[in-house]
């Protein structure tokens, strides 16, 4: 805050402040600061990623998708940008679009440990899907991150395996119990399964978070 008073329009300072507000769950302030940074530096990848993270935490995946659109279409797109965009598409109910982004991500750098977890998604429909699911479940169990979990949820929903998708969501919730996004995904799965009462309860939990 002291530095912001001296450099109120400096993108790096604005982003540092926005990241702190995000960690403090002060979403309105984080959104304002990240948007201001992006306005000062429209090509700033970090600003677009941070703004997308804020929108997803606020339960506004469509805005997250829009904020990343230019970067996703760039030939120099980064793996973490694709991962964020895929999560936003999945939150927005666009399972096929999420799968396409995960597949693109897996091809960027197959030697990267994080990207390697998603190589299995490219085999969906081409080989044994059960083997793909087992691979993603194994990676999820070994990895503290959530990339494999999101890919597994996407794959399960794509084939309408709602009970299995719900189980994958529960694993995601156990990894990040304080995140509203996890409960929002749970509500989507329950809604698609036809359990509207359960979906409402999950949305209530998301609102509480």
Buried (B, 14 or more C-beta within 10 A) or exposed (E): EEEBEEEEEBBBBBBBBBBBBBEEEBBEBBBBBBBBBBEBBEEBBBBBBBBBBBBBBBBBBEBBBBBBEEBBEEEEBBBBBBBBBBBBBBBBEBBEBBBBBBBBBBEEEEEEEBBBBBBBBBBBEEEEBEEBBEBBBEBBEEBEBBBBBBBBBBBBBBBEBBEBBBBBBEBBBEBBEEBBBBBBBBBBBBBBBEBEEBBEBBBEBBEEB
